[in-house]
Structure formats: C-alpha cells, structure tokens
C-alpha cells in the first residue's frame, strides 16, 4: 500500500503541471565547481540519453531552464518527477540516486547546460590503441568451444563485457571496455565483437583467442550509442562505423585496427520545419544487405542517411526524409526493409534498402521502442513485425510483407496488451513459437521485474506473464544459436542472467557471481552476425 500511495502521490503531482505557477523572482541557483562536476556526471549517467547533452529533448522533453519555465516546472515538481518518475515512461530514480543527489540535480537543471567539448581526428588518434596487431592474431580458433554460440554480456556500471559460453554456460573471459556499453555488434565473419560505451569508447574483442580479449580500442566522442561494421560482399570486416550523441557526428574506422579514418558531422536542419539543430544525434545503425551502405538514423532532424562506404574519400550520402525523433530499429525477416521508431511522433518508419527510399510511416502507440524488433508469420496477416511502447501497455503488430501481403503492409493489424508501460524490448526467433516482451521502465516494481510471452500460432490467446526476479529491472532478451533458449538480464548490482527453455517456458539456469554486475544487453554471436531476430 505504501508503494501505491507514493505512486499515486507522484501521479497527482505530475498531472496538474498547468496549474503550477513559477515565480519570476526565483533566482538561478549557484553551484560550486565540485557540485557542477558531480551534477554533470549524474546527468550523463542517467539523463542525457533521453534529454540530450544540451537538454533540448528527444525521447524525453526539453529540460533547459527555458523549457522548464515554459512548462511551469517548479523546483518542487522537478524533484517529484526525478524521485517518482511518471506514468509516461520517465523512471523513478529514488532507488538509484541519494536525496542529496536529487536535490543537486534540481539545482543543476535550473542553470544553462554546459556544452561538452568537440573532438578532432587528432584527438581521437591520441586515444587509439592496437593491443594485438592483426598479423599477430590467431589464424583459427585457439580453443574448442562453440564460439558462434558465445554470448557477449554487457556489465554496464563495471565498464566491462563478459564472454559466456552458450553451450556450457561458463564464464569464458571478461574484457575491459567503455563505460556503460550500450550494444555489441558482431563482425560479418562473427570473429569479432565491437562494443560501444556511452563514453564513446569503441573496443574490439577477438573471440578466436584462447581467452577472448580486447585487441584494439579508440575513443571517438564523449557520448555514443551505436556501432556497426561493413557486411556487404567484398567488404566484410573491412570497416566499422560509430554513431555519436556528442559531438553530433559519425566516425568511420578501420575494421581491423579501429584507426579513425573519417568524421562526418550530422549538424543540419530538421526535415519538416527546416530549422537548424545543433545536436542531431546518431541513434541506430545497421549494415545494408543490398549494397555497401550503412543505414544511419539521425535522431533530432528526422533523416535516415544511407551512407555508401565503397569510397570513403568521396563519400556518398543519400538523405531520406523520415520522422522525428529516430531511435531504435531493425530488419524485417527478409532483411530488405529497415524499420525504425520515431518515438516523439509515436510512429514507425519503414525504409526499403533495395529501392533506397522510405515506403511507410505509420502510428503505433505512445513512444514505440522496438530494440531490434521481432518478426514472425501471423496465421491471418502473414509476415509481421512488432514493437512494445515506453508510454503505454501495448505491443503494436504490423504487416511487413509488401510483396506477398500488400493490403497489410505498414499497417497495424493487431495490438496485444502487456502488464504495463515501460516496455523496451521484444524478441522471437524463426524456430520459436513464442514472442517475449519486457517492462523495465515501469514504475511498479513487480511489473518491471516481469515478462510476458505470447504465442504466434494463437495470437488472440492470453499471454503467459510471470515474474523473473524479485530485485532489479528485468530487461532484454536473446536466443541462443539453436533458437531453443532465451536469456534474460536482471539489471542491478547483484545481477543475474536467467535462462529459459523457450518451448516449455521453464527456467533452466541462473548465472550468478560477483562478476555479474549490472548486466543489461546480451548478444549471441551467430544471431548478431546474421541479423536474426
């Protein structure tokens, strides 16, 4: 009852914002140098991803001093929102931040945001390290493990990535990486894992070594979220690309050494109003299967860039008008159509990478967040793809087969209900009859620790929802190479990886240990290199 009371109190305080007035006599708070540095670090760790380095907003709203005043956010209301979160997707931070840290953030948000430093190619090269040169790396695997079934597990707050054997469930090795690694991407060959930390550091892990380890690293920005490699025939493993949040640019790297080769700024004008934007961040990146191109999503301006990497000295970029603010996305089952969430407009955008044009923009629900998404064949509507939502308790399912089922293409054909809002990831596998969804940003503890599983063959049946853990946030799914196991992370300092039999939904194993610190994403080598989801 106490938790329900606090949630209701937060809701009642958050809803009547328009009734709250801000006194014009309120003075801007003063922060000491030490307070400013501490506040900047907290903001980077917990707030910048949704609100932006300059606080102009994206998934979350504009929280500059001017933006807060326009929306009549008093210091008391700001404190309430940070403490309890909101039903619309803002998580509660009372379990992660101390009261004095929340009070500091209330002050910090009332002062003008300091702009982080820019980075040149020379700055990047000063951080570049080749730990094991390509010619000194093994020519074949130095172990007998099934390396294509390895899982790379992000240990977020530890700044590390664990390599776990998917067959034996044993810890194989741990590599030091960037802070708060966001994703791992496998090279086209599958031999390497590339990690990107939120601090902009890229690391390259060689899975063929007797004990998989980091062989190269470089820092190409101060904040980042995305990395991918060249996958088109003839370019396998030759190049890599990193998309940055700050500075707003992407960087092309040598795929074998991570040497920075080229920087491209994304600062430009919004597709719809043609207003200049100083911070258009690069969200998701995927490698096209139809040409030597990367699909690069420029969040704030609402453009999808098709970047041809066949000649980086004479770089060719095609800018497709899409929608704002572009975030996560993934392929359809044929790997021709890339679908990305424009979560500020509650829409999904479909890009035909063969014809190189936008073919669909459609509404799904409040703040779609598909991760890579999930593909399967619906018994009535044929091939479909789906996303959960941060802002509402639904999964939207749309047709994604314009050639075979044109009447359903890029239209929502079903909606499934979940336990609540705050969904981040949905996952299935071609060999599975199940679709899994999480709720890690929900404000209710039991819901954010639970998952729901739906049946493909009975899409109108009630889902099987159950609690995975009694602590932390339950987040992200990944199948093993065979497609018969699902791995789920319990995200907190006493983290766990929970493994389920996908057919029976019975728990098979819990991986625990003092090394399992704040696990979040976990990526299977084979599924990642083959874009299976």
NORLINHU-V543848 format. One record per residue. RES is the residue in one small letter. NEAR is the number of other ideal C-beta (glycine too) atoms within 8 Angstrom. D_CENTER is the distance of its C-alpha to the mean C-alpha in Angstrom with 1 decimal. Layout:
BEGIN
[[RES | NEAR | D_CENTER] [RES | NEAR | D_CENTER]]
END
This chain:
BEGIN
[[x | 4 | 33.5] [x | 5 | 32.6] [x | 8 | 28.8] [x | 7 | 29.6] [x | 8 | 31.8] [x | 9 | 29.3] [x | 11 | 26.7] [x | 8 | 29.5] [x | 9 | 30.5] [x | 16 | 27.1] [x | 10 | 27.0] [x | 8 | 30.5] [x | 10 | 29.9] [x | 12 | 26.7] [x | 6 | 28.2] [x | 7 | 31.4] [x | 10 | 29.9] [x | 5 | 32.2] [x | 4 | 35.2] [x | 10 | 34.3] [x | 5 | 36.1] [x | 9 | 35.4] [x | 5 | 38.5] [x | 4 | 39.1] [x | 4 | 40.9] [x | 7 | 37.8] [x | 4 | 37.5] [x | 7 | 34.4] [x | 7 | 33.6] [x | 4 | 34.4] [x | 11 | 32.2] [x | 6 | 33.6] [x | 6 | 32.1] [x | 6 | 31.0] [x | 11 | 29.4] [x | 11 | 27.6] [x | 8 | 26.1] [x | 10 | 25.1] [x | 13 | 23.6] [x | 10 | 21.6] [x | 8 | 20.1] [x | 14 | 19.2] [x | 11 | 17.7] [x | 10 | 15.5] [x | 7 | 14.4] [x | 9 | 13.9] [x | 12 | 14.2] [x | 11 | 13.3] [x | 8 | 9.6] [x | 9 | 11.0] [x | 13 | 14.5] [x | 13 | 14.6] [x | 11 | 16.7] [x | 9 | 19.7] [x | 12 | 18.9] [x | 11 | 19.4] [x | 10 | 16.6] [x | 13 | 13.9] [x | 11 | 12.0] [x | 9 | 14.6] [x | 7 | 18.2] [x | 8 | 20.2] [x | 11 | 21.4] [x | 11 | 23.8] [x | 10 | 27.3] [x | 6 | 28.5] [x | 13 | 25.7] [x | 12 | 26.4] [x | 9 | 30.1] [x | 6 | 29.8] [x | 8 | 28.1] [x | 11 | 30.6] [x | 11 | 28.4] [x | 9 | 31.0] [x | 8 | 30.2] [x | 6 | 30.9] [x | 13 | 28.4] [x | 13 | 25.7] [x | 11 | 26.5] [x | 11 | 26.4] [x | 13 | 22.9] [x | 10 | 21.5] [x | 11 | 23.5] [x | 14 | 23.0] [x | 10 | 20.0] [x | 11 | 20.5] [x | 7 | 20.6] [x | 9 | 18.3] [x | 13 | 15.1] [x | 8 | 15.8] [x | 8 | 15.9] [x | 9 | 19.1] [x | 11 | 19.3] [x | 8 | 22.9] [x | 4 | 22.0] [x | 5 | 20.0] [x | 11 | 22.2] [x | 5 | 25.9] [x | 6 | 28.1] [x | 6 | 29.2] [x | 10 | 25.6] [x | 14 | 25.0] [x | 9 | 28.3] [x | 13 | 27.3] [x | 15 | 24.2] [x | 12 | 26.4] [x | 12 | 28.7] [x | 14 | 26.0] [x | 11 | 24.6] [x | 10 | 28.2] [x | 10 | 28.6] [x | 5 | 27.4] [x | 8 | 24.1] [x | 6 | 24.9] [x | 6 | 23.4] [x | 8 | 21.9] [x | 5 | 23.7] [x | 4 | 23.3] [x | 10 | 23.3] [x | 7 | 25.7] [x | 8 | 25.9] [x | 6 | 28.6] [x | 8 | 26.4] [x | 15 | 23.8] [x | 10 | 26.6] [x | 6 | 27.9] [x | 10 | 24.8] [x | 12 | 24.9] [x | 7 | 26.2] [x | 10 | 27.2] [x | 8 | 27.9] [x | 10 | 29.2] [x | 7 | 30.4] [x | 6 | 29.8] [x | 4 | 33.6] [x | 5 | 33.6] [x | 11 | 30.8] [x | 8 | 32.0] [x | 3 | 33.0] [x | 5 | 32.2] [x | 9 | 30.4] [x | 7 | 32.4] [x | 6 | 31.8] [x | 3 | 32.5] [x | 10 | 29.1] [x | 9 | 27.2] [x | 11 | 24.5] [x | 9 | 22.8] [x | 14 | 22.1] [x | 16 | 20.6] [x | 14 | 17.4] [x | 15 | 15.3] [x | 14 | 14.3] [x | 14 | 12.2] [x | 17 | 14.7] [x | 11 | 12.7] [x | 8 | 15.7] [x | 7 | 18.1] [x | 11 | 16.4] [x | 10 | 17.0] [x | 16 | 16.0] [x | 13 | 18.4] [x | 17 | 19.8] [x | 15 | 21.1] [x | 13 | 23.7] [x | 12 | 22.7] [x | 7 | 26.4] [x | 5 | 27.9] [x | 9 | 24.9] [x | 6 | 26.2] [x | 10 | 24.4] [x | 10 | 25.1] [x | 9 | 24.0] [x | 10 | 21.7] [x | 12 | 20.7] [x | 7 | 20.2] [x | 13 | 17.1] [x | 15 | 15.4] [x | 8 | 14.7] [x | 11 | 11.5] [x | 17 | 10.0] [x | 11 | 6.3] [x | 12 | 6.9] [x | 13 | 10.4] [x | 11 | 12.1] [x | 13 | 15.8] [x | 14 | 18.5] [x | 11 | 20.5] [x | 8 | 23.1] [x | 13 | 20.8] [x | 8 | 22.7] [x | 13 | 20.0] [x | 15 | 16.6] [x | 16 | 14.9] [x | 16 | 12.5] [x | 15 | 11.0] [x | 16 | 11.4] [x | 13 | 10.6] [x | 11 | 14.4] [x | 15 | 14.3] [x | 13 | 16.0] [x | 18 | 15.6] [x | 15 | 17.4] [x | 12 | 19.0] [x | 16 | 20.1] [x | 13 | 23.1] [x | 14 | 23.3] [x | 11 | 26.9] [x | 12 | 28.3] [x | 4 | 30.3] [x | 6 | 27.8] [x | 12 | 24.5] [x | 11 | 23.9] [x | 11 | 22.4] [x | 12 | 24.5] [x | 14 | 23.1] [x | 14 | 20.9] [x | 15 | 20.6] [x | 11 | 19.1] [x | 13 | 18.5] [x | 14 | 17.2] [x | 9 | 16.9] [x | 14 | 13.3] [x | 17 | 10.5] [x | 14 | 6.9] [x | 13 | 8.0] [x | 15 | 11.0] [x | 12 | 13.2] [x | 15 | 16.9] [x | 15 | 20.0] [x | 10 | 20.7] [x | 12 | 23.6] [x | 4 | 27.0] [x | 5 | 28.7] [x | 11 | 25.7] [x | 11 | 24.1] [x | 11 | 22.7] [x | 8 | 24.4] [x | 13 | 21.7] [x | 14 | 18.1] [x | 16 | 16.1] [x | 15 | 13.7] [x | 15 | 12.2] [x | 16 | 12.8] [x | 13 | 12.5] [x | 11 | 16.0] [x | 10 | 18.3] [x | 13 | 17.0] [x | 11 | 17.5] [x | 14 | 16.6] [x | 15 | 18.6] [x | 12 | 20.2] [x | 15 | 21.1] [x | 10 | 23.7] [x | 10 | 22.0] [x | 7 | 24.6] [x | 8 | 24.9] [x | 13 | 22.0] [x | 10 | 24.7] [x | 14 | 23.3] [x | 9 | 25.2] [x | 9 | 24.1] [x | 11 | 22.3] [x | 11 | 21.7] [x | 7 | 21.2] [x | 13 | 19.3] [x | 9 | 21.5] [x | 9 | 23.3] [x | 8 | 24.2] [x | 11 | 22.5] [x | 11 | 23.2] [x | 6 | 25.0] [x | 4 | 27.0] [x | 6 | 27.2] [x | 6 | 26.7] [x | 6 | 25.7] [x | 11 | 22.3] [x | 6 | 22.1] [x | 12 | 18.4] [x | 12 | 16.5] [x | 16 | 13.2] [x | 18 | 11.6] [x | 14 | 8.2] [x | 13 | 7.7] [x | 14 | 10.7] [x | 12 | 12.7] [x | 13 | 16.3] [x | 13 | 19.0] [x | 9 | 21.5] [x | 7 | 24.2] [x | 8 | 24.7] [x | 10 | 23.8] [x | 13 | 21.0] [x | 13 | 17.4] [x | 14 | 15.6] [x | 13 | 14.1] [x | 16 | 12.7] [x | 16 | 14.2] [x | 13 | 12.7] [x | 14 | 15.9] [x | 13 | 18.6] [x | 14 | 17.4] [x | 12 | 18.2] [x | 16 | 17.0] [x | 13 | 18.5] [x | 14 | 20.0] [x | 13 | 20.8] [x | 12 | 23.6] [x | 14 | 23.7] [x | 5 | 27.2] [x | 8 | 28.9] [x | 9 | 26.8] [x | 4 | 30.0] [x | 5 | 30.4] [x | 11 | 26.8] [x | 7 | 26.6] [x | 9 | 23.9] [x | 8 | 24.0] [x | 7 | 22.5] [x | 12 | 21.9] [x | 7 | 22.1] [x | 15 | 19.3] [x | 10 | 18.2] [x | 13 | 16.4] [x | 13 | 13.8] [x | 18 | 11.7] [x | 15 | 7.9] [x | 11 | 6.1] [x | 16 | 9.0] [x | 13 | 11.3] [x | 15 | 15.0] [x | 13 | 17.9] [x | 10 | 20.1] [x | 6 | 22.2] [x | 7 | 19.5] [x | 10 | 21.2] [x | 13 | 19.3] [x | 13 | 15.7] [x | 15 | 14.3] [x | 16 | 11.8] [x | 15 | 11.4] [x | 17 | 13.5] [x | 12 | 12.8] [x | 9 | 15.6] [x | 8 | 18.0] [x | 12 | 17.0] [x | 12 | 17.0] [x | 17 | 15.7] [x | 16 | 16.9] [x | 14 | 18.3] [x | 15 | 19.2] [x | 11 | 22.0] [x | 15 | 21.5] [x | 6 | 25.1] [x | 6 | 26.7] [x | 9 | 24.2] [x | 7 | 24.0] [x | 12 | 22.2] [x | 10 | 23.8] [x | 9 | 22.3] [x | 11 | 20.9] [x | 11 | 21.2] [x | 6 | 20.4] [x | 12 | 18.8] [x | 12 | 18.5] [x | 10 | 17.3] [x | 15 | 13.7] [x | 15 | 12.3] [x | 15 | 8.7] [x | 18 | 9.1] [x | 11 | 6.1] [x | 10 | 8.7] [x | 14 | 11.4] [x | 12 | 14.8] [x | 12 | 18.1] [x | 11 | 21.6] [x | 7 | 25.2] [x | 13 | 26.4] [x | 6 | 30.2] [x | 6 | 31.0] [x | 10 | 28.5] [x | 11 | 27.8] [x | 14 | 24.4] [x | 17 | 21.6] [x | 14 | 17.8] [x | 13 | 16.1] [x | 14 | 13.4] [x | 17 | 13.4] [x | 17 | 13.5] [x | 16 | 12.7] [x | 10 | 16.2] [x | 8 | 18.4] [x | 9 | 19.4] [x | 11 | 19.1] [x | 16 | 17.7] [x | 14 | 18.6] [x | 14 | 20.0] [x | 15 | 21.3] [x | 15 | 23.5] [x | 15 | 22.0] [x | 12 | 25.3] [x | 11 | 27.2] [x | 4 | 29.9] [x | 7 | 30.8] [x | 11 | 30.1] [x | 7 | 30.1] [x | 5 | 31.2] [x | 12 | 27.8] [x | 11 | 25.5] [x | 11 | 22.8] [x | 8 | 24.3] [x | 10 | 23.1] [x | 11 | 25.5] [x | 10 | 24.6] [x | 9 | 22.9] [x | 10 | 22.4] [x | 6 | 22.5] [x | 13 | 20.4] [x | 9 | 21.5] [x | 9 | 19.8] [x | 15 | 17.1] [x | 14 | 13.8] [x | 17 | 12.2] [x | 12 | 8.5] [x | 13 | 9.2] [x | 16 | 12.3] [x | 15 | 13.9] [x | 12 | 17.3] [x | 11 | 19.4] [x | 7 | 22.4] [x | 6 | 24.7] [x | 11 | 23.6] [x | 6 | 25.1] [x | 12 | 22.3] [x | 14 | 19.1] [x | 13 | 17.0] [x | 15 | 15.0] [x | 14 | 13.9] [x | 17 | 14.4] [x | 12 | 12.9] [x | 12 | 13.3] [x | 11 | 16.8] [x | 12 | 19.6] [x | 9 | 21.9] [x | 6 | 21.7] [x | 7 | 22.9] [x | 11 | 20.5] [x | 14 | 17.3] [x | 14 | 18.9] [x | 13 | 19.6] [x | 13 | 18.4] [x | 11 | 20.1] [x | 12 | 21.3] [x | 12 | 22.8] [x | 10 | 25.3] [x | 14 | 25.2] [x | 6 | 28.9] [x | 6 | 29.5] [x | 13 | 27.0] [x | 3 | 29.2] [x | 7 | 29.6] [x | 3 | 28.3] [x | 9 | 25.2] [x | 7 | 25.5] [x | 8 | 23.6] [x | 7 | 24.0] [x | 7 | 23.0] [x | 10 | 21.4] [x | 10 | 22.2] [x | 4 | 24.1] [x | 7 | 22.0] [x | 11 | 18.4] [x | 10 | 15.4] [x | 17 | 15.0] [x | 11 | 11.5] [x | 12 | 10.1] [x | 12 | 12.7] [x | 12 | 14.0] [x | 16 | 17.5] [x | 12 | 20.0] [x | 12 | 21.7] [x | 7 | 24.4] [x | 10 | 22.3] [x | 10 | 24.3] [x | 12 | 22.1] [x | 12 | 18.9] [x | 14 | 17.2] [x | 16 | 15.5] [x | 16 | 14.6] [x | 16 | 16.5] [x | 13 | 14.7] [x | 9 | 17.5] [x | 6 | 20.1] [x | 7 | 22.1] [x | 14 | 19.2] [x | 13 | 19.8] [x | 15 | 18.6] [x | 15 | 20.3] [x | 13 | 21.4] [x | 11 | 22.9] [x | 10 | 25.3] [x | 13 | 23.8] [x | 6 | 27.3] [x | 5 | 28.8] [x | 10 | 25.8] [x | 6 | 27.6] [x | 8 | 26.1] [x | 7 | 27.0] [x | 7 | 25.9] [x | 8 | 24.2] [x | 11 | 23.2] [x | 5 | 24.1] [x | 6 | 25.3] [x | 4 | 25.3] [x | 8 | 22.7] [x | 14 | 20.1] [x | 12 | 18.8] [x | 11 | 15.6] [x | 16 | 14.0] [x | 10 | 10.4] [x | 11 | 8.8] [x | 15 | 11.8] [x | 14 | 12.5] [x | 15 | 16.0] [x | 17 | 17.6] [x | 11 | 19.5] [x | 14 | 16.9] [x | 12 | 14.4] [x | 12 | 17.3] [x | 6 | 18.6] [x | 11 | 15.5] [x | 8 | 16.7] [x | 12 | 14.9]]
END
